[in-house]
Amino acid sequence: MNVSDLPLIVEPDQLEAALGSDGLLVVDLCKPEVYHQYHVPGAIHLDYGQLIQPRKPAMGLPPNAGRLTALFSGIGLTPETHVVAYDDEGGGRAARLLWTLELAGHTSYSLLNGGLHAWANERHPLNGDTVLRDLARYPVELNDAPLATREYVLNHLNDPEVKLLDARSPAEYGGTKVFAARGGHIPGAVNLEWTETMDSQRNLRLKASDTLRDMLEVRGAIPSREIIVYCQTHHRSAHLYIVLKSLDYERVRAYAGSWSEWGNTPDLPIE
């Protein structure tokens, strides 16, 4: 099977058919204790903490090129590798890996629809053996197209061609639940809590594409605009980033500093 033909949102049946194919790297971002109990056969485990490099007050910034070179080389990534990522919490950690790959210029990747919930509940094969990959050499040159900095967001607050999408809970968005020095949201941002995109009746798969498009467009997040997603530390918003990509939105960025940076920076405007 040519794994490069796998879609961005890959179903468990499709992944099972591809297991063992040349060029496939399945990455598990579940909790370590879950991975050691069971995982997709052949999947390697990646600790989510390796995908962030906090610099207070911004707690969700990406690692620099040197750290990403070491990380991706250590998991055996090559430019020809197709990565399929999953986790056990709805896809946020897995999506953060995929966004990080794109930041490194690697766009051959997929998100397992429903993650471990769909895989296990639908009785696909499981394995408890720890998997190690041979080291590779993957030099990273960062690509800033998927990234919005604080300055970028500030400069586009009044740009009608840009829409900010806040993936946090309504309470965080409204300022009644506060995880920073200040509560609220970035001016002009609209709220779409990331879990609203998931179908709890279908093992946390994404909802139907038409439903997702309606949810976005009613909020003004239309395909002709550039969409900037954020949350508290660009974990939940990474999931929205991949949702938008799966719906063929061409201009999507993520504000990795997110509310941990914005809400803790006194001179930045809030609503």
N, C-alpha and C positions, 0 to 999 in steps of 0.2 A: 504494500500500500504506500502511496506517496503521501506522507504525513503533511506536506505543505498544502494539500488540498483540504485539510480539516478546516471547518468554519470557525469564525471567532467565538461563537457560542456553540460548544460541542456537546452533544448528548451522550449519556453513558453508553448506549449501544454503539455509537460511533467510536468512542474511545476504546471500548473493549475489543472491537474489531481491529484497532490499530496497535494494540499492545504488542511489543516485541519488534515493531517496525524500525528499520534503520532511521536514525535522525530524530527519533522521538525522545523527549525528556519530560517525564511526568513529575511535577513538583508538588509536594504535600506541605501545606502551611497550617496544618492542624496543631493542636496542643501536642507537645512531645509524648505525653502519656497516651494520647489517642493513637498517634502514629505507631507507637511500640505495641499497641494492642492489635490494631489492624489498619490497613491502608490499601490503596490500589496496587496491585502487583507491579513491582519494578519502580515504584515511586520513591524518590529521594525526599528526605525531610529538610526543610529550610526554616530556620527560626525567624519569625517576623521581625524581631529586633534588629536583624542584620540589614533590613531595608530602610532604616531610618538613622539619621545622624542629628540628634537634637542639638540645637544651639539656642539656649534660652533667650527670649521667651518662646521661640518657635520650636515646638517639640516634634514636628513631623517632617522635617526637611530631609531630602534624599542624601545619601552618602556622596562623597566626591568621587571623581573618576578613578582614583587609585584604589579606593575601597571597593568600588564596584568591579574593577578589573580583578581584584583578588577574590571577590565573592563569586562572580560568574565563572572565573577560571576554576575555582574550587568545586563547583558543581558539574563541571564537565561541559559547559556551554561552548558551542562553536557557532560561527556565523550561519552554518547550514542547519542548526538544530531547530526543531519546532517544539516549543514549550507548551504543555498543557498544565495549568495550575488549578488547584482546588483547595478548599479548607472545610471546616465543619461549622461555620458560623454565618453562612449566607453569601460568602464570596468576597467580603471586604479585603481580607488579607491577601487572597489570591489575586484580586484585581490590583492591589498595590504592587505586587510583583510585576504584573503585566505592564502597568504604567511605568515602572522603573526600567523594564526592558526597553520600552519605547524611548525613554529618556536616554538610553544608551544606544539608540538607533536600531534596536532589534525588534522587528515587527512581525516575526513569524511566531505567533502565539495564539492560544485559545483558553477560554475559561470553561471549566466543566460545569454545565448547567445543573444547578442543584447541589453541586459539590458532593461531599461525602454522604450527606443525607440521601440524595437521590441514588448514588452508587450502592450504598449498603441496603437501603430499604427496598430496592428493586432487585436485590439478590445477585448483583454482579460479584465476580470473584474478589476475595480479600486475602491479604497476606500480612503476617506479622514480622517478617524478617527485615532487619535493617539493610538498606541498600546503599552502597557506595559507588561513586562513579570515578573513572580515571580523571586525573587532572587534565585540564586543557589550557590553552592560552587565549584569553579573550580580552584584548586591549580595548578599553572603553574610551570613546570620545563623546562627551556629553552633547546632546541635541536639545536646545532649549525650546523647541516648538511645543512640547506638551506641558510646559511649565509657565505659570504666571507668578511673578514675584510680587511683593507688597507694592513696589513702585509701579509695576505694570497695572495692577488692580486700581491703584489710586489714580493713575493717569486716564483710566477708562471708565470712571464712575458715571460720567455723564454722556458716554458714547452710546447713541441709540442702536448701534450695530453690535453691542456687547450685552450679554445677559448673565448675571450672576445667579448661580443655583446653589442654595444652601441645603446640604444633605442631613443636617442635624434634626433633632426632635423639635416639634413645635414649641415646646417649653424653652429649649435653648434659643431657638430663633427669636422667640418673643421676649427673652430676657428674664423669665421667671425661674429658670434653672441656669446657674452660672458656674462656669469652670474656668474663668479668667478674672482679671481685675474688674472688668466691666461686662455687663450682659447686653444682649441684643444681637443685631446682625449688621452686615456691611450695607450701607445705603443702596437701595435699589434691588437688593437681592430678593429672590422669591424662594419659598421653602418647599422642598420635596424630600421628606424623610426617606432615607434610602430603603427602609424595609417596605415602603409602599410599592416598590417595584417588584417585590417577590410574591409568588403564589404559594401560600402556606398549604393549599390543598394538593400541590404538585411537588412536594418535597423541596420547597424553596427555589424552584426554577423561576426564571424571569416570567413575568406576565406576558401575555400575547403582545406582539409588536404594535398592533393597532391601538391597544389599550395604553401602552407606554407612550406612544406618540401623542395620544390625546392628553395624557397627564402632563406632558411637557409643553405642548402647544397652548393649552389653556393657561399656562403660567408665563407665556411669552417666550419660552425657550424654543424658538423655531429654527429650522435648519439653516435659514439664510443668515442667522446671527452667529457671532462667535459666542460660545458658551464657556464660562469659567465656573468650575465646581469647587466647593470647599466644604469643610466640616470643622472639627476641632483640631485634628492632626493629619488630615488627608488620609484617612482610613476608610470611613464611610463614603467619602466623596470619590475615592478611587473606584468604588463600585459603580457610581453614577457615570464616571468617565467611560468605563467599559460599556455600560448601557447605551450611552450616547453613540459611541463608536459602532455598536452593533446595529444601530438604527441609521447608519450612514451619515451622521453629522460629521461634516468635514473639518470644522474649526472648533476644536475643543481643547481647553487648557485646564490645568488644575493649579489652584493656589495652595501650594504645599505648606506654607506658613499657617494658613487657615486661621481659625479664631484664636488659637493659642498665641499667635503673634499679633493679630489685629486687636483682639480684646485686651491685650496686655501692653499696648502701645498708646499712651495717653493722648497723643496729638492726632490720632487717626479718627475720622468721623464715624459715628455709629447711628443706627436707628433702633 
